[in-house]
Amino acid sequence: MIQTRFDEQLAPLMYPTADLFLLGIVVGFSLVAGLFFLRFWKSTRDPLFLAFMLFFVVQGFNYTALLVVDHPNEGNLLHTVVRLVAVVGLLGAILWKNVFER
């Protein structure tokens, strides 16, 4: 039987503690960025800042969910769909701000 590259296993994590630590840093910075955009939204009431805040908070919680997965380097459909919805929502808010509010 011919084995394709899709049948192969991913390489195991070389330094799982360091990878989880760095993923935790990404979570922390995502949530801090969300807090900054919440502050900007409170002062301006611009919906674009609210969209950025929601994007960073969703990404932070998505990365937090990756921390409890056994193999965070493997693809997971649920995490990918959550990222896709967050990015599409942010792009929709940017288009709304630049196209429809003129």
Sequence and secondary structure as in RCSB ss.txt:
>XXXX:A:sequence
MIQTRFDEQLAPLMYPTADLFLLGIVVGFSLVAGLFFLRFWKSTRDPLFLAFMLFFVVQGFNYTALLVVDHPNEG
NLLHTVVRLVAVVGLLGAILWKNVFER
>XXXX:A:secstr
    TTSS     S HHHHHHHHHHHHHHHHHHHHHHHHHHHHH  HHHHHHHHHHHHHHHHHHHHHTSS TTS 
 HHHHHHHHHHHHHHHHHHHIIIIIT 
